[in-house]
Amino acid sequence: MNFCVNRFQKAIRFACALALSTALAVPASAAAASDKNQAQKVKKAPSAQVAAKKKPVQAKSVAQKKPSREKAVAAKTPAKAKLAKVQHNKKLAKIESKQVNSGSRHARAAAAKKTGRNSSLAKGENIENKVASRSMPSASLTRVAAVSRLSTGERLGLRGSGDALDLNSSVALVIDQDTNEVLFSKNDSAVLPIASLTKLMTGLVIADANLSMDEPITITQDDVDTYKGSSSRLAVGSTLTRGEMMHLALMSSENRAAHALGRTFPGGMRHFVGLMNSKARELGMHDTRYVEPTGLMSQNQSSARDLATLVSVAYERPILRDLSTSPSHQLALGHRTLQYNNSNRLIRSPEWDIGLQKTGYISEAGRCLVMQAKVAGRKVIMVFLDSAGKLNRVQDAERVRRWVEAQTIKAAFIRPQG
C-alpha cells in the first residue's frame, strides 16, 4: 500500500515538473524565434539598402561605376581609396591624351607603323619631323618665304620711291626716239632682272645672223623649263620653222621657242649667249648681262637706259617690228590648231600706234614692258620695270601717253610765233 502511494506521488511530481518545464520552454523558444527573426531582419536590411543603391549604379555608364566602387573602398580603408583614386585619375589622363593625339599626324604615323600599313608614310613623316626640328622656327620660315617672293626692286626699296606721274613701276624711262631727249625718268640707272625682255635681244641676234626663217626646228626635252617650271603648249617633238619660233617668242613670249632658237643656232647655246653679250657691248649697253635666251633666269639683267637703246636698235629690223606687234597667230600642229595672242593688250587698242613691243615677267623682275610708239606725232620709247600687278604696267603706259600728249599741246601753245 505504501509502495503504491509512493509510486503515485512520484508520477504526480514528474507530471508537474514536465508541465512546468514545458511552460517555461515556450516563452524561451518564442523569444529565441523572435530574436532569430530580428537578426534576420537586421541582416536583410543592409543587403536591401545595398541592392537599392546598386539599382541606379547599374543604370549608369561603366565610367561611373568605378567612382562608386572607390567610394565603397574609401569607406573601408581611406588609404586604399586615395591610392585607387590616384590610379583612376592617371588612367583617365592617359585616355584623354590618347583621344587628343589620335587626330595628329604623329599618332597616325605611329598607328601606321604599329599596324604595318602605310609604313612609308610613317617613315616619311618621321623624317619630316626630324628635319623640321632641326630647321629654323616657323616664324623665321615665314619671313624667309616672304622675302623670297619680293622682287629685286622691292628689296632695293625702289617701289617706295615717288614720281611726278605717280607710276606703279619702280623704274621708268621715256625718251624721244629722234632726238634722244629724256622726257621722263625714274630710277633709270637701276640694274634689275628683265625677264622676257631678254627675248628682244634673242630676236636681234637671230635677225642679224641672216639665217633661213624656213628652216625647221624641233622642240626637244632640252627646251623644257626646269628652272621655273613654266608651262608651254609646244610639246616635245613639235616642229616649227625658225620664223614661227621667232613669232611665238616675240609676240606671246613662248619660252620653249626662244630656247630652241638659241640651242639650234650655229655653234650652239653657249656661242649664242656669247653673241647676245657681245651685241650688248657693241651697242654700249654696259649695264646688261645675259646668261640664257628666254629671261627665265634672274641673272639676265639690264637698266632702263640700256633697254631704251635696245628698243631703238631693234625697231630698225622690220622682222622684229612685224612679229612683236602681231595681234595673234594660229599655229597648225598635226591635227591641232593653236591660237596664240599678243601678251601686250595695248596692241589691240585703237588709241595706240605701237611700232615694237615686248613684255616680261618673273617674280624677281616684276611686270616689265618696253615699247616704241607714236604719241602726239612723236616717236617715243617707253621702258617700265618692276611693276607690281598685271595691269599696272599698262596703266603706267596709258598715263605716260596722256602726259606726253598734254606736254605736246602745251609746247605748241607757248611756241614763239613769227
C-alpha positions as CSV (number, residue, x, y, z in Angstrom):
1,M,0.0,0.0,0.0
2,N,2.7,2.4,1.0
3,F,4.6,1.3,-2.1
4,C,1.7,2.2,-4.4
5,V,1.2,5.6,-2.8
6,N,4.9,6.4,-3.2
7,R,4.8,5.5,-6.9
8,F,1.7,7.6,-7.5
9,Q,3.2,10.6,-5.8
10,K,6.4,10.3,-7.9
11,A,4.3,10.2,-11.0
12,I,2.4,13.3,-10.0
13,R,5.7,15.1,-9.3
14,F,7.1,14.1,-12.7
15,A,4.0,15.3,-14.4
16,C,4.1,18.7,-12.7
17,A,7.8,19.1,-13.4
18,L,7.2,18.3,-17.1
19,A,4.3,20.7,-17.3
20,L,6.4,23.4,-15.6
21,S,9.4,22.9,-17.9
22,T,7.1,22.9,-20.9
23,A,5.6,26.2,-19.8
24,L,9.0,27.7,-19.3
25,A,10.3,26.4,-22.6
26,V,7.5,28.0,-24.8
27,P,8.4,31.6,-23.9
28,A,12.1,30.9,-24.4
29,S,11.6,29.4,-27.8
30,A,9.3,32.2,-28.7
31,A,11.9,34.7,-27.6
32,A,14.6,32.8,-29.4
33,A,12.5,32.7,-32.6
34,S,11.8,36.4,-32.2
35,D,15.5,37.1,-31.7
36,K,16.3,34.9,-34.7
37,N,13.7,36.8,-36.9
38,Q,15.0,40.1,-35.6
39,A,18.6,39.1,-36.5
40,Q,17.5,38.0,-40.0
41,K,15.8,41.4,-40.4
42,V,18.9,43.2,-39.4
43,K,21.0,41.1,-41.9
44,K,18.5,41.7,-44.6
45,A,18.3,45.4,-44.1
46,P,21.8,46.3,-45.2
47,S,21.6,43.9,-48.2
48,A,18.3,45.6,-49.2
49,Q,20.0,49.0,-48.8
50,V,22.9,47.8,-50.9
51,A,20.5,46.5,-53.5
52,A,18.7,49.7,-53.5
53,K,21.9,51.5,-54.0
54,K,23.0,49.1,-56.8
55,K,20.0,49.7,-59.0
56,P,20.9,53.3,-60.0
57,V,24.5,52.2,-60.4
58,Q,23.5,49.6,-63.0
59,A,21.7,52.3,-65.0
60,K,24.8,54.5,-65.1
61,S,27.7,54.0,-67.5
62,V,30.8,51.9,-66.9
63,A,32.9,55.0,-66.4
64,Q,30.6,56.0,-63.4
65,K,30.9,52.5,-61.7
66,K,34.5,53.0,-60.8
67,P,33.9,56.0,-58.6
68,S,31.1,54.2,-56.7
69,R,33.4,51.2,-56.1
70,E,36.1,53.6,-55.0
71,K,33.7,55.2,-52.5
72,A,33.0,51.8,-51.1
73,V,36.7,51.1,-50.7
74,A,37.2,54.6,-49.3
75,A,34.5,53.8,-46.6
76,K,36.5,50.8,-45.6
77,T,40.1,52.0,-46.0
78,P,40.9,55.7,-46.6
79,A,44.5,55.0,-47.6
80,K,43.5,52.4,-50.2
81,A,40.8,54.7,-51.5
82,K,43.3,57.5,-52.1
83,L,45.6,55.2,-53.9
84,A,42.7,53.9,-56.1
85,K,41.7,57.5,-56.9
86,V,45.2,58.4,-58.0
87,Q,45.4,55.4,-60.2
88,H,42.0,56.1,-61.7
89,N,43.0,59.7,-62.5
90,K,46.1,58.5,-64.2
91,K,44.1,56.2,-66.4
92,L,41.6,59.0,-67.3
93,A,44.5,61.3,-68.1
94,K,46.1,58.6,-70.4
95,I,42.7,58.0,-72.1
96,E,42.3,61.8,-72.7
97,S,45.8,62.2,-74.1
98,K,45.2,59.4,-76.5
99,Q,42.0,61.0,-77.7
100,V,43.6,64.3,-78.1
101,N,46.5,62.9,-80.0
102,S,44.5,60.5,-82.1
103,G,44.0,63.1,-84.8
104,S,47.5,64.3,-85.0
105,R,50.0,63.3,-87.7
106,H,52.3,61.7,-85.1
107,A,49.5,59.4,-83.8
108,R,48.6,58.4,-87.4
109,A,52.2,57.7,-88.2
110,A,52.7,55.7,-85.1
111,A,49.5,53.8,-85.8
112,A,50.6,53.1,-89.3
113,K,54.0,51.9,-88.1
114,K,52.4,49.7,-85.5
115,T,49.9,48.0,-87.8
116,G,52.3,47.7,-90.7
117,R,50.2,49.8,-93.0
118,N,51.4,53.0,-94.6
119,S,54.8,52.3,-93.2
120,S,56.4,54.5,-95.8
121,L,54.2,57.4,-94.9
122,A,55.1,57.0,-91.2
123,K,58.7,56.9,-92.1
124,G,58.4,60.0,-94.3
125,E,56.6,61.9,-91.5
126,N,59.3,60.9,-89.0
127,I,62.0,62.2,-91.3
128,E,60.0,65.3,-92.0
129,N,59.6,65.9,-88.2
130,K,63.3,65.4,-87.7
131,V,64.2,67.9,-90.4
132,A,61.6,70.4,-89.1
133,S,63.0,70.1,-85.6
134,R,66.5,70.9,-86.9
135,S,65.3,73.8,-89.1
136,M,64.6,77.4,-88.1
137,P,61.3,78.3,-86.3
138,S,58.1,78.7,-88.3
139,A,58.1,82.4,-87.9
140,S,61.6,82.6,-89.4
141,L,60.5,80.4,-92.3
142,T,57.5,82.7,-93.0
143,R,59.8,85.7,-93.1
144,V,62.2,84.0,-95.5
145,A,59.3,82.9,-97.7
146,A,58.0,86.5,-97.8
147,V,61.5,87.9,-98.6
148,S,61.9,85.3,-101.4
149,R,58.7,86.5,-103.0
150,L,59.9,90.1,-103.1
151,S,61.2,91.4,-106.4
152,T,64.7,92.8,-106.7
153,G,63.3,96.3,-106.9
154,E,61.3,95.8,-103.7
155,R,64.4,94.5,-101.8
156,L,66.3,97.6,-103.1
157,G,63.5,99.9,-101.9
158,L,62.7,101.2,-105.3
159,R,58.9,100.7,-105.2
160,G,58.7,103.2,-102.4
161,S,60.1,106.0,-104.5
162,G,57.6,108.5,-105.8
163,D,57.5,110.4,-109.0
164,A,55.5,113.2,-110.7
165,L,53.2,110.9,-112.6
166,D,52.6,108.6,-109.6
167,L,53.6,105.5,-111.6
168,N,53.3,101.9,-110.3
169,S,56.6,100.8,-111.8
170,S,59.8,101.1,-109.8
171,V,61.7,102.1,-112.9
172,A,60.5,104.2,-115.9
173,L,62.1,106.0,-118.8
174,V,60.5,107.9,-121.6
175,I,62.7,109.4,-124.4
176,D,62.1,111.0,-127.8
177,Q,63.5,108.4,-130.3
178,D,64.5,111.0,-132.9
179,T,66.3,113.5,-130.5
180,N,67.2,111.1,-127.6
181,E,65.7,113.8,-125.3
182,V,64.7,112.3,-121.9
183,L,61.1,113.2,-121.4
184,F,60.6,111.4,-118.1
185,S,62.8,109.3,-115.9
186,K,62.5,107.3,-112.6
187,N,65.4,105.2,-111.3
188,D,66.6,104.8,-114.9
189,S,70.1,103.7,-113.9
190,A,69.0,100.8,-111.6
191,V,70.1,97.4,-112.8
192,L,67.3,94.8,-112.4
193,P,66.3,91.5,-113.8
194,I,64.5,91.9,-117.1
195,A,62.6,88.6,-117.5
196,S,61.3,88.1,-121.1
197,L,62.5,91.4,-122.3
198,T,65.6,89.2,-122.9
199,K,63.8,87.8,-126.0
200,L,64.2,91.1,-127.8
201,M,68.0,90.6,-127.8
202,T,67.4,86.9,-128.8
203,G,65.4,88.1,-131.8
204,L,68.0,90.8,-132.7
205,V,70.9,88.2,-132.8
206,I,68.8,85.9,-134.9
207,A,67.8,88.7,-137.3
208,D,71.3,89.9,-137.7
209,A,72.6,86.4,-138.4
210,N,70.7,86.2,-141.7
211,L,69.6,82.6,-141.0
212,S,66.8,81.0,-143.0
213,M,63.4,81.6,-141.5
214,D,62.1,78.5,-143.2
215,E,64.5,76.0,-141.6
216,P,62.5,73.5,-139.4
217,I,63.3,73.4,-135.7
218,T,62.1,70.6,-133.4
219,I,61.3,71.1,-129.7
220,T,63.3,68.7,-127.5
221,Q,63.5,67.9,-123.8
222,D,66.3,70.4,-123.5
223,D,63.9,73.2,-124.3
224,V,61.6,72.3,-121.3
225,D,61.9,74.8,-118.4
226,T,63.2,73.0,-115.4
227,Y,64.3,76.2,-113.7
228,K,60.9,78.0,-113.1
229,G,58.7,75.1,-114.2
230,S,56.8,77.3,-116.6
231,S,54.2,75.6,-118.9
232,S,54.1,75.6,-122.7
233,R,51.7,74.4,-125.4
234,L,54.6,73.4,-127.6
235,A,55.0,69.7,-126.8
236,V,58.3,68.0,-127.1
237,G,58.6,66.7,-130.7
238,S,56.7,69.7,-132.2
239,T,58.4,71.0,-135.3
240,L,58.1,74.6,-136.5
241,T,60.1,76.9,-138.8
242,R,62.6,79.3,-137.4
243,G,60.3,82.2,-138.4
244,E,57.4,80.6,-136.5
245,M,59.6,80.2,-133.4
246,M,60.6,83.9,-133.7
247,H,57.0,84.8,-134.0
248,L,55.8,83.0,-130.9
249,A,58.9,84.1,-128.8
250,L,58.4,87.8,-129.6
251,M,54.6,88.0,-129.7
252,S,53.5,85.5,-127.0
253,S,56.8,85.3,-125.1
254,E,57.0,81.5,-125.7
255,N,59.9,80.2,-123.7
256,R,60.5,76.9,-125.4
257,A,60.5,78.6,-128.8
258,A,63.1,81.1,-127.5
259,H,65.3,78.4,-126.0
260,A,65.1,76.4,-129.3
261,L,66.3,79.4,-131.2
262,G,69.4,79.6,-129.1
263,R,70.0,75.9,-128.9
264,T,69.9,75.4,-132.7
265,F,72.0,78.5,-133.5
266,P,75.2,77.6,-135.4
267,G,77.8,77.0,-132.7
268,G,75.3,76.0,-130.0
269,M,73.8,77.7,-126.9
270,R,77.0,78.9,-125.4
271,H,78.1,80.6,-128.5
272,F,74.6,82.2,-128.9
273,V,74.6,83.6,-125.4
274,G,78.1,85.0,-126.1
275,L,76.8,86.8,-129.1
276,M,74.0,88.3,-127.1
277,N,76.5,89.8,-124.7
278,S,78.8,90.9,-127.5
279,K,75.9,92.7,-129.2
280,A,75.1,94.4,-125.9
281,R,78.6,95.7,-125.5
282,E,78.7,96.8,-129.2
283,L,75.5,98.9,-128.6
284,G,77.0,100.5,-125.4
285,M,74.7,98.6,-123.1
286,H,77.2,98.4,-120.2
287,D,74.7,97.6,-117.5
288,T,73.4,94.5,-119.4
289,R,74.2,90.8,-118.9
290,Y,72.7,87.7,-120.4
291,V,73.0,84.1,-119.3
292,E,70.3,82.4,-121.5
293,P,67.9,83.4,-124.3
294,T,64.5,83.2,-122.5
295,G,64.7,85.5,-119.5
296,L,63.6,82.9,-117.0
297,M,66.8,83.3,-115.0
298,S,67.1,86.5,-112.9
299,Q,70.8,86.8,-113.8
300,N,69.6,88.4,-117.1
301,Q,69.8,92.0,-116.0
302,S,69.8,95.5,-117.5
303,S,68.9,99.1,-116.9
304,A,66.2,101.3,-118.4
305,R,68.8,103.3,-120.3
306,D,70.3,100.2,-121.9
307,L,66.8,98.8,-122.7
308,A,65.8,102.1,-124.4
309,T,68.9,101.6,-126.6
310,L,67.9,98.0,-127.4
311,V,64.4,99.1,-128.4
312,S,65.7,101.8,-130.7
313,V,68.1,99.4,-132.5
314,A,65.5,96.5,-132.7
315,Y,63.0,98.9,-134.2
316,E,65.3,99.2,-137.2
317,R,64.7,95.5,-138.1
318,P,61.4,95.1,-139.9
319,I,61.0,91.4,-138.9
320,L,61.2,92.4,-135.2
321,R,58.6,95.2,-135.7
322,D,56.2,92.9,-137.5
323,L,56.5,89.8,-135.3
324,S,56.4,91.7,-131.9
325,T,53.3,93.7,-132.8
326,S,51.3,90.9,-134.4
327,P,47.9,90.7,-132.5
328,S,47.6,86.9,-132.9
329,H,48.7,83.9,-134.8
330,Q,47.2,80.5,-135.5
331,L,49.6,77.6,-135.5
332,A,48.8,74.2,-137.1
333,L,50.4,71.3,-135.3
334,G,49.2,68.0,-136.8
335,H,45.5,67.7,-136.2
336,R,45.5,70.7,-133.8
337,T,45.3,74.4,-134.4
338,L,46.7,76.5,-131.6
339,Q,45.7,80.1,-131.1
340,Y,48.4,82.5,-129.8
341,N,47.7,86.1,-128.8
342,N,50.0,89.0,-128.1
343,S,51.0,89.3,-124.5
344,N,50.6,93.1,-124.7
345,R,46.9,94.1,-124.6
346,L,47.7,97.6,-125.8
347,I,48.4,96.1,-129.3
348,R,44.6,95.7,-129.8
349,S,43.8,99.2,-128.6
350,P,42.8,101.7,-131.4
351,E,44.3,104.6,-129.3
352,W,47.8,103.2,-129.7
353,D,50.2,103.2,-132.6
354,I,52.9,100.8,-131.5
355,G,55.9,100.0,-133.7
356,L,57.7,97.5,-131.4
357,Q,57.0,96.0,-128.0
358,K,57.9,93.3,-125.6
359,T,56.6,92.2,-122.2
360,G,58.2,90.2,-119.4
361,Y,57.6,88.7,-116.0
362,I,59.3,86.6,-113.4
363,S,58.9,87.1,-109.6
364,E,62.4,88.7,-109.3
365,A,61.7,91.2,-112.1
366,G,58.1,92.1,-111.5
367,R,56.0,93.1,-114.5
368,C,58.0,94.7,-117.3
369,L,57.2,96.4,-120.6
370,V,59.2,98.2,-123.4
371,M,57.6,99.9,-126.4
372,Q,58.2,102.1,-129.3
373,A,55.0,104.1,-130.1
374,K,53.9,107.2,-131.9
375,V,52.3,109.6,-129.4
376,A,51.1,113.1,-130.5
377,G,53.1,112.8,-133.7
378,R,56.3,111.9,-131.8
379,K,58.2,108.6,-131.8
380,V,58.5,107.8,-128.2
381,I,60.3,104.9,-126.4
382,M,58.9,103.8,-123.1
383,V,60.5,101.4,-120.5
384,F,58.7,100.2,-117.4
385,L,60.4,97.8,-115.0
386,D,59.3,96.1,-111.7
387,S,55.6,96.8,-111.8
388,A,53.5,95.0,-109.1
389,G,50.3,93.9,-110.9
390,K,49.3,92.7,-114.4
391,L,47.5,95.9,-115.3
392,N,49.8,98.3,-113.6
393,R,52.4,98.5,-116.4
394,V,49.6,99.1,-118.9
395,Q,48.2,101.8,-116.7
396,D,51.6,103.4,-116.5
397,A,51.9,103.4,-120.3
398,E,48.4,105.0,-120.6
399,R,49.4,107.6,-118.0
400,V,52.6,108.4,-119.8
401,R,50.8,108.6,-123.2
402,R,48.3,111.2,-121.8
403,W,51.1,113.1,-120.2
404,V,53.1,113.3,-123.4
405,E,50.1,114.4,-125.3
406,A,49.4,117.1,-122.8
407,Q,53.0,118.3,-122.9
408,T,53.0,118.4,-126.7
409,I,49.8,120.5,-126.7
410,K,51.3,122.8,-124.1
411,A,54.5,123.2,-126.1
412,A,52.5,124.1,-129.2
413,F,50.7,126.9,-127.4
414,I,53.8,128.5,-125.9
415,R,55.9,128.1,-129.1
416,P,57.0,131.6,-130.4
417,Q,55.1,132.8,-133.4
418,G,56.7,134.7,-136.3
